[in-house]
């Protein structure tokens, strides 16, 4: 979900694992030469999702890294498959209430530039939570956890029960 901590947790996790960190949204913006919000406004969500799918396809074939994707990447089945088959997927689960506290003043997230962003977050959560769960090897609840606690939980989970290799 937007504002669940994917980039922040991902950067910290990458440092702890001594791996590269890649944010797919940053790669997309570099490729487009504009912000995602600007591209969304001028080309629409479907065109953005096409670019996102292409970038995720490339990144999942590249060298090992901690990858943070945009919250809507799971909307396309091909992305869910690629992510699950080529990596270990963590779903940083946050409630709509938690997310709203984090984004209530944020003007960069195109899907939340609506009259009632909280209602929009509730709708996104209802739509996406089952997709995140389908894709994830692990669900990590972010409620009340500090960054260091979240990263330690993830590291412990990976150490105790690494995911099975893809078949």
N, C-alpha and C positions, 0 to 999 in steps of 0.2 A: 504494500500500500504506500501511497505517497507519504513521506515524512516518518516512515517506520524506522529509519536509521540505517538503511542499506549502505549508503556511501560512508557514513561515519564509522559504523561497525566494520564495514568491509576494509577500510583503510587501516584501522587498528588491527584487525585480524591478519591482514597481509603482512604488517610489520612483525607481528608475533610469529607468523609462520615463515618469515623471511622469503616472501613471494612478492611478485609484482601485483599491483592493484590496478584494475581497469573499471571505469564507470562507463557503461554503454551509452548513457545520455551524453557524456562528454565527447565520446567518439562520434556520435551522431551529429552533435552541434558542430564539431570540427569539419565533418564531411559536408554538412549542409551550408556552412558559412554563415549561420544565423542561429538564434536561439530556437529551442523547440517550440516555445510559445509563439514566436513569430511564424515559424513554419506551419504550425497547427492553424493559426489564424488565416494564412494565405492559401494553404493547400488542403487543409482538413485532416481529420484523424486517420482516415484510411490510407492516405498517401504517407503520413508519418509512420504508420504501422508497417508499411512496405519497406521503408528504409530501416526501421528498427529490426525487422526480420532478417534483412540482409546483413546488418551489422552483427547481430547475435549469431547468425550462421558462421560468419568469419571468426568471431571471437571464440566460439566454442571449438573451432578447429585449430586455433593458435596455440602458443605455448601456455603451459600451466600458469594460472593467475587466480587471484580472488577477483571475481567479477560481480559488480553490482549492476543490476538491470533496472530499467524503469518499471514502475508498478504495474503497468499495463502489458508488459511483455508476455505475460501468461495468457493473454486473450487469444493468442494464436496457438493452435495445437502443435504446430511444427516447432515453435519456440520452446514449449513445455517439453517436448520430446528431446530436442537438442540439449537443453540444459540438464535434464535428468540423465541422459545417456552419456554426456561428456563431462560431468562434474558431480560434485556433491552439493545439493541444493538445500539451502537453509531458508525457511520462511520465518521472518521476524514478525510475529503476530502482535499487532496492536489493535486495541478497540477503536471504533470510530470516535469515541469520546477523547481518548488519548491523542489520537491523530489531530482532531480539531484543535485541541489546546496548542499543538505544535505549529499548525498552519494558519491559524485564524487571521494573521496579518500578512501572509505570504501572497504576493501578487505574481509570482513566477510560474505557478502550476496551472496550466491551461484548463484542466478539467475542473478546477475548483473556483474558477472565475464566474460564479453563478450567484443568484440572489440568496440562496441558502446553502452555503458550503457544507454545513453539518449534515443536512439531509442528503447532499450529494455523496459525502463520505459514507454514510449509512448504506446508500444504494450501491456504491462501488464495493464496499465490504461484502454485502450480500451476494453480489455477482462474482467477485474474485476469490473470496475465501475458499470455496470448494476447488477452484483451479490451483491456488497456491498449495493446498493440501495434496492435490493429485500430483503435483510436480515435485514437492519437497521430500527430501530424505529425512529431514528433521524440522520440527516446528519448535521455535524458540519464542516463548512468551516474553515480551519486553516490559510488561507492566512493572513499574517501580524499580527497574534495574538500571544501575549505572552502566556506562560504557565498559568499564573494566570488568564488571560482573558479567555482562553479556558475553564479552569475548572469552572470559574464563569458562563460562557455561558451554560455549561452542567448542572450545578446545577440549574440555573434559568429555563432551559428547563424542567428538571425533576420535578421541583416544580410547574411550570405553567401548564404543560400538561403531566402528567404521561401516559405512554402507556397503552392501554387497556389490560386487562388480557387475556391470551390465551384462545381460545374457546375449 
